[in-house]
């Protein structure tokens, strides 16, 4: 089973926030980080009047269903994001389920695969770092092809050497 999460932060100690959030996610053994990408410093998308993000991807193992995993993620995010959340705005931690095996879900609470994967360099680059041959489970395109077609100069993504 392949489950990938996107992790991001643009407030405070961004790398430490991601590390602490992943520790919280794994706190009772329901979730285990199996592999992780390096960190990438990325420009904000859509709401651009905010600090740059640190982003990365982790592959996790879990016995939780996708909906149970989403519930756990929401609890972890709430621990870090005490202020009311602005849509696409600054945040201490942002965790998203990108792929949960080959599940296809389209509900108000959860969309799998995540609909923005092929539109976000900050998702594609770290995902391809840990899974270079990854295919979109919807149309079976290779994610490296999606990245090659993504011609958006406003999306700045650089390896973070922190």
N, C-alpha and C positions, 0 to 999 in steps of 0.2 A: 504494500500500500504506500503510495506517495502523497504526502501532505506537505504543502509549502505555505509558509506564512511570510508576509511582508512586515518588516519592523521599521518604524521611523520615529524620529524625534527632532524638534527644532527649538526647544526651550531648555535652558539649563545645561548641564553636562550631558550632551546628547548621547554619547557612547555609553556612559554609565547608566543613563536612563534605560536604554535598550537592554543592557546586560541585566539590570535589576528586574526589568519586566519579564525577561526570559526566565530568570530565577523564580519569580513569583508563579509563572505559568507552570513550572515544573515542581512546585513546592510539595505536592502530595503524591507525586508519582504517576498521575494520570497522563501527563505529557512528558516526553523526553526529546530534547533536541538531539538529532542525529548528525546533522551537518549544517554548517553555516557558511555564508559567503563572507567576503571581506566587507568593509564599510565603504559607502560611497557618499560623497557630499553632493547634494542635489539642490537645484533651484526649486522653489515652490511652483506648483502648477495651479492655474486658474486664479486663486487669490494670491497674487505675487507680492503684495506689500507685507512681507513677513520674513523672518530669518531663514537662511538655508537649512535644509534638513540633513541629517545623517540617516541613511537607509541601508538596509541589508535584507537578506532572505535566509530563512532557516527551513530545513526539512525536519519535520517532527514525526515521532511515532506516538500513537495513542490508541486506546480502546474506546475512547469517547466517539460518539457519532459527530457528524459535522455540526449539528445544531447544539449539542452539548459543548463542543469545543468553542463555538461562537459564544455561548453563555459564559464560559470560563474566561475567554478573552475580554468580554465586556466587564467582568469583575476586575480583572487586572488593570484594564484601562481606567476604570473608575478610581482605583487606588492612586493613580498618578495624576489624572486630569481632574483636579478639584474645582477648577473654574468652569462655568458653562461653556460648552464646546461650540465654536463657530464653524459652520460647514466649510471645509477646506481651509480652515484657519490654523493658527499656531497651536501646537500641542506638545505636552511633555512626552507622551507616548501614543503611537498609533500602530495597532496591530490589525492585520487583515488576513483572512484565509484566502489564498489565491487559488489553490487547487486542493481538492480532497479526493484522492484517487481519481476515478473517472466519473465522479458524481456530477450530475447536472441538476441544479436547483435554481428556480427563479421565483423567489418569494420576496415580500417586503423586507424581511429580516436578513436574508442570505441569498446571494447569487453566486453560483459556482458553475464553471470557473468564474473567477472575478472578471467582470466585464471590461475592466480597464487594462488588463495585462498587456495587450498588444499596442496600447497607446501611451505607455509609460516607460521611458528609458530607465528610470530609477528602479523599475521592477525587472525589466528584461535583462539588463546587464548583470545584476547579481544572480538572477535565476540561472542564466546561461553559464555563469561561473561555476555553479555547483552541479548543474544538469545540462551540459552542452548540447545534448541531442534531444532536448525536451520538445514535445509536440503538443499543440493545442488539442485538447480532447474534443472540441466541438467540430473544427474543420480539418484537423490533422495537419495543419501547417506547422512547419518548424518555427520555433520562437526566434531562431537566429535570422530567419527570413523576415519575420515581423520587425525585428530591430533594424535590418538593412533598409526596409521600406519606410521607417519612421524618420521623416525629414522635418523635424521641428527644432529650429535653432534656439527657441526659447527654453528648451529643456536642457539645462546644463548638468552634466553628471561627470564627476571626477572621482577616481579612487582616493579615499581619505587616508592620509598617512598619520594623522593626529598626533 
